[in-house]
Amino acid sequence: MASRKFSARVLRRSSGIVTMFRGMSAGVQPVPQAPVDFLKGEPHRKHPGVTNLKCLRLPKELQVAAQSIIKSAEVTQLPQRSHALTNLLWSRKRAVEDATLRKRAVSLEKKLWDEAMEKSSGDIDEQALDDRIRRKVFSELRRTTYHWTPLKYDEEFGVVYMAARLAGGYAAVRRALNEIKIRDPSFAPQSLLDFGSGLGTVVWASHSHWAASLKEMICVDSSGAMNVLAERLLKGDDEKAQPHIKQVYFRQFLPVSPKVQFDLVVAAFTLSELHSVKEREEAMFTLWRKTSSYLVLVENGTKEGHQVLMEARETLLQKQEKIVHDSRPASVFAPCPHELTCPKLSQKPVVPCNFEQLYHPLPLPRHKEHQSEKFSYLILTRSGSTSQEETGGVDWARLIAPVQRRTRHVHCHMCCPDGQFKHMVVTARKHSRDVYRCARSSDWGDQVPVIQKVEDDVPSDSE
C-alpha cells in the first residue's frame, strides 16, 4: 500500500514538472526553419553559394609554352626582377589628380605665408619671400606626392611580367569567371572582348569554362610586344604551329563601332594602369557599351585596387551617358549582394574587400609550390542579378573573411543584402541544420543563406 502511494506521488510530481515545463516553453517561439529547396538537391558542401575553386594549375599547354619562352629569352636576374615587379605592382597607387595637387599646393602655400607673417617684425621683401615659398612648396610636393609613371611593356619586360604574374593573374580571372559559370549555368558566351589583354590569361581562363561555345575572342592591348608574347603562348612558342585556342584576334585599339557588342567583356588589372579618373570613367562607359551580358573587372586585392573598382561601380550605377545605345541598365552580379555604397569604404582605416585563390606558380627559382593570389573583382550584368525566386526565397550574403569553425558553431563575417556588415554566429539550433552545415562547408568568398537576421551573442568554444 505504502509503495503504491509513493508511486502515485512520484507520478503526480513528474506530471506537474512536465506541465510546468510546457507552460514555461509556451512563450518561446520555435526558430523558423530554412526552406529545404534552397539547396536545389545538392549536398551541403556543394550548395549554390559555393564558388571557390581548389588550388589551380595553369593549363599544361600554357605552362610548357611559358617555360619555353622564358628559357629562350635568357633574361638576366629573372627571379630577382620578377620578385621586385610583384612587389611594385602590389604597392602601386593611382596617379594623383591635378585638382588634388593644386589644392595641396594652395593649402601649403597659405600655411607658409601665415607662418612667415607671424615671424616677421618689420618690412619684408614680398617678392623674395614669394619666390622662396614657391620653391619650398614645389620641393615639399615633390617629396610627398606619389610619382606615378606608366609601365612600358617591351619584349624583355613582358618576359619578366610573365614570370611574375602569369599564374596569379590566371587564377584570379578564372575564379572571378567561375562566379558566372556557377550562378548562371545557362550562359554560353559566343564572343569575348579582353581589354588590356596582356599575356592573354583571360582567353585561357574563359576557354576553360566555355570552350564549347566561344567562337570569337578579341584581345586589345596597346603594347605590340605583349600581343606578340600572347600569340606565342597560344602557339606553344612555335611560329609554325596552330594556336591551341582558335578564333583569337589581337588588336591595339578597341572596335570603333558602338553597336558591336560582346557577350562577355573583361578588363583584368587594367583600370589601375589608366592615368586619371576621367580616363577610367571614359573606359568604363566604352566597355559597358560593348557589353551584351556580363562585364567583369579584376584588380589587385589592395586598397587601391578595391577603390578603383568601387569608382567604376559608381560610374555605371549612378552616372548616365549622353548617348545610350543599349537601354538595359547595369546591375551588380557579384561579389556585392546589394547596390548600396560599399560599407568597407566607411571603415577607418579603410580595408579592401578582397578574396583569395590558391594556385601553383610557374616552376621557377624562388617560387613556392603553392601561392595565394589576393584580388578584388566586380561583375556587372545587363540581365539583372539573381532573384530570390531563383535562390528558394532566401537572401544570400557574401563571406568577406575566412570562416572560423568552432565546436557546434561557426563565426561568419558577411556583407549582407541590406548593405551592412554582420558577424553572425551560426548554429543548428538558431538557424536550422541546413544553414549551419552550409556555413560550415563554406569559405571566404562564398555566399551563404541568411534565414534569420538576428544579432547573436558570441558563445565560447566550450559552449
C-alpha positions as CSV (number, residue, x, y, z in Angstrom):
1,M,0.0,0.0,0.0
2,A,2.8,2.4,1.0
3,S,4.7,1.7,-2.2
4,R,1.6,2.4,-4.3
5,K,1.0,5.7,-2.5
6,F,4.7,6.6,-3.1
7,S,4.4,5.7,-6.8
8,A,1.3,7.9,-7.1
9,R,3.1,10.9,-5.5
10,V,6.0,10.5,-7.9
11,L,3.7,10.3,-10.9
12,R,1.8,13.4,-9.8
13,R,5.1,15.3,-9.1
14,S,6.5,14.3,-12.5
15,S,3.3,15.3,-14.3
16,G,3.4,18.7,-12.5
17,I,7.0,19.2,-13.7
18,V,6.1,18.3,-17.2
19,T,3.1,20.7,-17.1
20,M,5.3,23.5,-15.7
21,F,8.0,22.9,-18.3
22,R,5.4,23.1,-21.1
23,G,4.0,26.3,-19.6
24,M,7.4,27.9,-19.5
25,S,8.1,26.8,-23.0
26,A,4.8,28.1,-24.4
27,G,6.2,31.7,-24.6
28,V,9.3,30.6,-26.6
29,Q,8.6,30.7,-30.3
30,P,10.3,28.0,-32.3
31,V,13.1,29.2,-34.6
32,P,12.0,29.4,-38.2
33,Q,13.5,26.6,-40.2
34,A,15.1,27.3,-43.5
35,P,13.3,26.1,-46.6
36,V,14.9,22.9,-47.8
37,D,14.6,23.8,-51.5
38,F,17.4,26.4,-51.4
39,L,19.9,23.5,-51.6
40,K,18.4,22.5,-55.0
41,G,19.1,18.9,-54.3
42,E,22.8,19.4,-53.8
43,P,24.8,18.3,-50.7
44,H,25.7,20.9,-48.2
45,R,29.3,21.1,-49.3
46,K,28.2,21.9,-52.8
47,H,25.3,24.3,-52.0
48,P,24.5,27.0,-54.7
49,G,26.6,29.7,-52.9
50,V,29.9,27.8,-53.3
51,T,32.0,29.5,-55.9
52,N,35.5,28.7,-54.6
53,L,37.9,26.7,-56.6
54,K,40.6,24.3,-55.5
55,C,44.3,25.1,-55.9
56,L,44.5,26.0,-59.6
57,R,47.2,25.0,-62.2
58,L,48.0,26.7,-65.4
59,P,46.8,24.7,-68.5
60,K,49.6,22.3,-69.5
61,E,50.0,23.9,-72.9
62,L,50.2,27.3,-71.4
63,Q,52.8,26.3,-68.8
64,V,55.0,24.5,-71.3
65,A,54.9,27.5,-73.7
66,A,55.7,30.0,-70.9
67,Q,58.7,27.9,-69.8
68,S,60.0,27.6,-73.3
69,I,59.7,31.4,-73.9
70,I,61.4,32.2,-70.6
71,K,64.2,29.8,-71.2
72,S,64.9,31.1,-74.7
73,A,64.8,34.8,-73.6
74,E,67.7,34.3,-71.1
75,V,66.7,37.4,-69.1
76,T,69.5,38.2,-66.6
77,Q,68.5,38.0,-62.9
78,L,65.0,36.9,-63.8
79,P,64.0,35.6,-60.3
80,Q,65.1,38.8,-58.6
81,R,63.4,41.0,-61.2
82,S,60.1,39.1,-61.2
83,H,60.0,39.3,-57.4
84,A,60.7,43.1,-57.5
85,L,58.0,43.5,-60.1
86,T,55.5,41.6,-58.0
87,N,56.2,44.0,-55.1
88,L,56.0,47.0,-57.3
89,L,52.6,46.1,-58.8
90,W,51.2,45.3,-55.3
91,S,52.3,48.6,-53.8
92,R,51.4,50.7,-56.9
93,K,48.9,53.5,-56.3
94,R,46.8,55.6,-58.6
95,A,48.2,58.8,-60.0
96,V,47.4,62.0,-58.0
97,E,44.8,64.1,-59.8
98,D,45.7,67.5,-60.9
99,A,42.9,69.1,-58.9
100,T,44.1,67.4,-55.8
101,L,47.7,68.5,-56.4
102,R,46.6,72.1,-56.9
103,K,44.5,72.0,-53.7
104,R,47.5,70.7,-51.7
105,A,49.8,73.4,-53.2
106,V,47.4,76.3,-52.3
107,S,46.9,74.9,-48.8
108,L,50.7,74.6,-48.2
109,E,51.4,78.0,-49.7
110,K,48.8,79.7,-47.4
111,K,50.3,77.9,-44.4
112,L,53.9,79.1,-45.2
113,W,52.7,82.6,-45.8
114,D,50.9,82.7,-42.4
115,E,54.0,81.4,-40.7
116,A,56.2,84.0,-42.4
117,M,53.8,86.8,-41.4
118,E,53.8,85.8,-37.8
119,K,57.7,85.7,-37.6
120,S,58.2,89.0,-39.5
121,S,58.7,92.1,-37.3
122,G,59.1,94.8,-39.9
123,D,59.3,95.4,-43.6
124,I,59.8,92.3,-45.8
125,D,60.6,91.8,-49.4
126,E,57.4,90.2,-50.6
127,Q,58.8,89.2,-54.0
128,A,61.8,87.4,-52.5
129,L,59.5,85.8,-49.9
130,D,57.1,84.7,-52.5
131,D,59.8,83.1,-54.6
132,R,61.2,81.3,-51.5
133,I,57.8,80.0,-50.6
134,R,57.1,78.8,-54.1
135,R,60.3,76.8,-54.2
136,K,59.5,75.3,-50.8
137,V,56.0,74.3,-51.9
138,F,57.4,72.7,-55.0
139,S,60.1,70.9,-53.0
140,E,57.6,69.6,-50.5
141,L,55.1,68.4,-53.1
142,R,57.9,66.5,-54.9
143,R,58.8,64.9,-51.6
144,T,55.4,63.9,-50.5
145,T,53.5,63.2,-53.8
146,Y,53.4,59.6,-55.2
147,H,55.2,59.6,-58.6
148,W,53.1,57.6,-60.9
149,T,54.7,56.6,-64.2
150,P,53.2,54.3,-66.9
151,L,54.8,50.9,-67.3
152,K,56.5,50.2,-70.6
153,Y,55.8,46.7,-71.8
154,D,58.6,45.9,-74.2
155,E,59.7,42.3,-75.0
156,E,62.1,41.8,-72.1
157,F,59.7,43.4,-69.6
158,G,57.0,41.2,-70.9
159,V,59.0,38.1,-70.1
160,V,59.7,39.4,-66.5
161,Y,55.9,40.1,-66.2
162,M,55.2,36.6,-67.4
163,A,57.4,35.0,-64.7
164,A,55.9,37.2,-62.1
165,R,52.2,37.4,-62.9
166,L,51.1,34.7,-65.4
167,A,49.9,32.1,-62.9
168,G,48.5,34.5,-60.4
169,G,46.6,36.6,-63.0
170,Y,45.1,33.4,-64.5
171,A,44.0,32.2,-61.1
172,A,42.2,35.5,-60.2
173,V,40.4,35.7,-63.5
174,R,39.3,32.1,-63.6
175,R,38.0,32.4,-60.0
176,A,36.0,35.6,-61.0
177,L,34.6,33.9,-64.1
178,N,33.6,30.9,-62.1
179,E,31.1,33.0,-60.3
180,I,29.2,33.4,-63.6
181,K,29.7,29.7,-64.5
182,I,28.2,28.5,-61.2
183,R,25.4,31.0,-60.8
184,D,24.3,31.3,-64.4
185,P,24.8,27.8,-65.9
186,S,22.7,28.7,-69.0
187,F,25.2,31.4,-70.0
188,A,27.1,30.2,-73.1
189,P,29.0,33.2,-74.5
190,Q,29.9,33.2,-78.2
191,S,32.1,36.4,-78.2
192,L,34.7,37.8,-75.8
193,L,36.4,41.2,-75.5
194,D,39.5,41.4,-73.3
195,F,40.6,45.0,-72.7
196,G,44.2,45.3,-71.7
197,S,44.7,41.6,-72.6
198,G,48.5,41.5,-71.7
199,L,49.6,37.8,-71.9
200,G,46.1,36.6,-72.8
201,T,45.2,34.9,-69.5
202,V,41.6,35.9,-69.9
203,V,41.4,33.9,-73.1
204,W,42.8,30.8,-71.4
205,A,40.5,31.2,-68.3
206,S,37.4,31.8,-70.4
207,H,38.3,28.8,-72.6
208,S,38.5,26.6,-69.5
209,H,34.8,27.4,-68.7
210,W,33.2,27.9,-72.1
211,A,35.4,26.2,-74.7
212,A,32.3,24.7,-76.5
213,S,30.5,28.0,-77.1
214,L,33.2,30.7,-77.6
215,K,33.6,31.5,-81.3
216,E,35.3,34.9,-81.3
217,M,37.8,36.4,-78.9
218,I,39.2,39.9,-79.4
219,C,42.3,40.8,-77.3
220,V,43.0,44.5,-77.1
221,D,46.4,45.8,-75.8
222,S,48.3,48.9,-76.7
223,S,51.6,47.1,-76.4
224,G,52.5,45.3,-79.6
225,A,55.2,43.3,-77.7
226,M,52.6,41.9,-75.3
227,N,50.4,40.9,-78.2
228,V,53.3,39.0,-79.8
229,L,54.0,37.2,-76.5
230,A,50.4,36.3,-76.0
231,E,50.2,34.9,-79.5
232,R,53.4,32.9,-78.9
233,L,51.8,31.4,-75.8
234,L,48.8,30.3,-77.8
235,K,51.1,28.6,-80.4
236,G,53.2,26.8,-77.8
237,D,56.2,29.0,-78.7
238,D,56.2,27.5,-82.2
239,E,55.5,30.0,-85.0
240,K,54.5,27.3,-87.5
241,A,52.1,25.6,-85.1
242,Q,48.4,26.1,-85.0
243,P,47.2,28.1,-81.9
244,H,45.9,25.9,-79.1
245,I,42.8,28.2,-78.9
246,K,41.4,29.3,-82.2
247,Q,39.5,32.3,-83.3
248,V,41.6,34.7,-81.1
249,Y,42.4,38.0,-82.7
250,F,44.8,40.7,-81.4
251,R,44.3,44.4,-81.7
252,Q,45.9,47.5,-80.4
253,F,42.7,49.5,-80.4
254,L,39.1,48.9,-79.5
255,P,36.5,48.3,-82.2
256,V,35.2,51.7,-83.3
257,S,31.5,51.0,-83.9
258,P,29.4,51.4,-80.7
259,K,26.9,48.9,-82.0
260,V,29.4,46.0,-81.8
261,Q,28.7,44.1,-78.6
262,F,30.3,41.1,-76.9
263,D,28.6,38.5,-74.7
264,L,31.5,38.8,-72.2
265,V,33.8,41.8,-71.6
266,V,36.7,41.5,-69.3
267,A,39.3,44.1,-68.0
268,A,41.8,42.4,-65.7
269,F,44.5,44.5,-63.9
270,T,43.9,47.3,-66.5
271,L,41.9,50.1,-65.0
272,S,44.5,50.9,-62.4
273,E,47.0,51.5,-65.2
274,L,44.9,54.4,-66.6
275,H,46.2,57.8,-65.6
276,S,43.2,59.7,-64.3
277,V,39.6,59.4,-63.0
278,K,38.4,60.9,-66.3
279,E,40.2,58.2,-68.4
280,R,38.9,55.4,-66.2
281,E,35.3,56.8,-66.5
282,E,35.5,57.0,-70.3
283,A,37.0,53.5,-70.4
284,M,34.1,52.2,-68.3
285,F,31.4,53.7,-70.5
286,T,33.2,52.4,-73.6
287,L,33.4,48.9,-72.1
288,W,29.8,49.0,-71.0
289,R,28.6,49.9,-74.5
290,K,30.5,46.8,-75.7
291,T,28.8,44.6,-73.1
292,S,25.9,42.4,-74.1
293,S,25.6,40.3,-71.0
294,Y,28.4,40.5,-68.4
295,L,31.2,42.9,-67.7
296,V,34.0,41.5,-65.4
297,L,36.6,43.7,-63.8
298,V,39.6,42.3,-61.8
299,E,42.2,44.2,-59.8
300,N,44.8,43.6,-57.2
301,G,43.3,42.9,-53.8
302,T,44.8,46.2,-52.3
303,K,43.1,49.3,-51.1
304,E,43.9,51.0,-54.4
305,G,42.5,48.1,-56.4
306,H,39.3,47.9,-54.5
307,Q,38.7,51.7,-54.7
308,V,39.3,51.6,-58.5
309,L,36.5,49.0,-58.7
310,M,34.2,51.0,-56.5
311,E,34.8,54.1,-58.6
312,A,33.9,52.0,-61.7
313,R,30.8,50.6,-59.9
314,E,29.6,54.1,-59.1
315,T,30.2,55.3,-62.6
316,L,27.9,52.7,-64.2
317,L,25.2,52.6,-61.4
318,Q,24.9,56.4,-60.7
319,K,26.0,58.2,-63.9
320,Q,24.4,58.3,-67.3
321,E,25.9,58.5,-70.7
322,K,24.8,61.3,-73.1
323,I,24.1,58.8,-75.9
324,V,22.7,55.4,-74.9
325,H,22.8,52.6,-77.5
326,D,21.6,49.8,-75.1
327,S,18.9,50.9,-72.7
328,R,19.2,47.9,-70.4
329,P,20.6,49.2,-67.1
330,A,23.6,47.9,-65.2
331,S,23.1,45.8,-62.0
332,V,25.7,44.2,-59.7
333,F,26.0,40.5,-60.1
334,A,29.0,39.8,-57.8
335,P,30.5,40.0,-55.3
336,C,28.2,42.6,-53.7
337,P,24.8,41.2,-52.6
338,H,23.4,44.8,-52.9
339,E,23.8,48.0,-54.9
340,L,24.3,50.3,-51.9
341,T,27.5,52.1,-51.0
342,C,30.2,49.6,-50.1
343,P,30.3,49.6,-46.3
344,K,34.1,48.9,-46.3
345,L,34.6,52.4,-47.7
346,S,33.2,54.0,-44.5
347,Q,35.6,52.0,-42.2
348,K,38.5,53.7,-40.5
349,P,41.1,52.7,-41.6
350,V,39.8,51.6,-45.0
351,V,40.2,47.9,-45.5
352,P,39.9,46.5,-49.0
353,C,37.2,44.0,-50.0
354,N,39.3,41.2,-51.4
355,F,39.3,37.4,-51.9
356,E,41.9,34.7,-52.2
357,Q,42.7,31.9,-54.7
358,L,45.4,29.3,-54.2
359,Y,47.4,28.3,-57.3
360,H,50.6,26.6,-58.5
361,P,53.1,29.1,-59.9
362,L,55.4,28.5,-62.7
363,P,58.2,26.1,-61.6
364,L,60.9,28.8,-61.4
365,P,63.6,29.6,-58.8
366,R,62.2,31.4,-55.6
367,H,58.7,30.2,-56.5
368,K,57.0,28.1,-53.8
369,E,54.9,25.0,-54.7
370,H,51.7,26.8,-53.6
371,Q,50.9,30.5,-53.6
372,S,47.8,32.6,-53.0
373,E,46.5,35.4,-55.1
374,K,44.6,38.2,-53.3
375,F,42.4,40.0,-55.7
376,S,39.3,42.2,-55.9
377,Y,36.7,41.8,-58.6
378,L,33.4,43.3,-59.8
379,I,30.8,41.7,-62.2
380,L,28.0,43.8,-63.7
381,T,25.3,42.4,-65.9
382,R,22.5,43.7,-68.1
383,S,20.2,40.8,-67.4
384,G,19.7,41.6,-63.7
385,S,21.1,39.9,-60.5
386,T,20.0,36.6,-59.2
387,S,16.4,36.9,-57.8
388,Q,15.1,35.4,-54.6
389,E,12.9,33.1,-56.5
390,E,16.0,31.5,-58.1
391,T,17.5,31.0,-54.6
392,G,14.5,29.5,-53.0
393,G,13.2,32.8,-51.5
394,V,16.4,33.1,-49.4
395,D,18.7,36.1,-49.1
396,W,22.4,35.3,-49.7
397,A,25.2,37.1,-48.0
398,R,28.9,37.1,-49.1
399,L,31.6,35.8,-46.8
400,I,34.2,38.6,-46.7
401,A,36.7,36.7,-44.4
402,P,37.7,33.1,-43.7
403,V,35.0,31.1,-41.7
404,Q,36.1,30.4,-38.2
405,R,34.9,26.9,-37.3
406,R,34.3,26.1,-33.7
407,T,32.5,23.3,-31.7
408,R,28.9,23.3,-32.8
409,H,29.0,26.8,-34.2
410,V,30.8,28.9,-36.8
411,H,31.7,32.6,-37.0
412,C,30.8,34.2,-40.3
413,H,31.8,37.7,-41.3
414,M,29.4,38.7,-44.0
415,C,28.3,41.5,-46.3
416,C,24.5,41.2,-46.3
417,P,21.8,42.2,-48.8
418,D,20.8,45.2,-46.6
419,G,24.2,46.8,-47.3
420,Q,25.6,46.1,-43.8
421,F,28.5,44.0,-42.4
422,K,27.4,41.4,-39.9
423,H,29.3,39.0,-37.6
424,M,26.9,36.1,-37.3
425,V,27.5,33.1,-35.1
426,V,25.6,30.3,-37.0
427,T,24.3,27.3,-35.0
428,A,22.0,24.4,-36.0
429,R,19.6,25.4,-33.1
430,K,19.2,29.0,-34.1
431,H,19.5,28.9,-37.9
432,S,18.5,25.4,-38.9
433,R,20.7,22.4,-39.6
434,D,20.8,23.1,-43.3
435,V,22.1,26.7,-42.9
436,Y,24.6,25.6,-40.2
437,R,26.0,22.9,-42.4
438,C,26.2,25.2,-45.4
439,A,28.0,27.8,-43.4
440,R,30.4,25.3,-42.0
441,S,31.2,24.0,-45.5
442,S,31.7,27.4,-47.0
443,D,34.8,29.6,-47.1
444,W,36.0,33.1,-47.8
445,G,34.3,34.5,-51.0
446,D,31.3,32.0,-51.0
447,Q,27.7,33.0,-50.4
448,V,25.7,31.7,-47.5
449,P,21.9,31.8,-47.0
450,V,20.7,34.3,-44.4
451,I,17.5,32.9,-42.9
452,Q,17.2,34.8,-39.6
453,K,18.6,38.3,-39.4
454,V,19.5,38.4,-35.7
455,E,22.3,39.6,-33.5
456,D,23.7,36.6,-31.8
457,D,25.7,36.5,-28.6
458,V,29.1,35.0,-29.3
459,P,29.4,31.7,-27.4
460,S,32.6,30.4,-26.0
461,D,34.3,27.4,-27.5
462,S,33.3,25.3,-24.5
463,E,29.6,26.2,-25.2
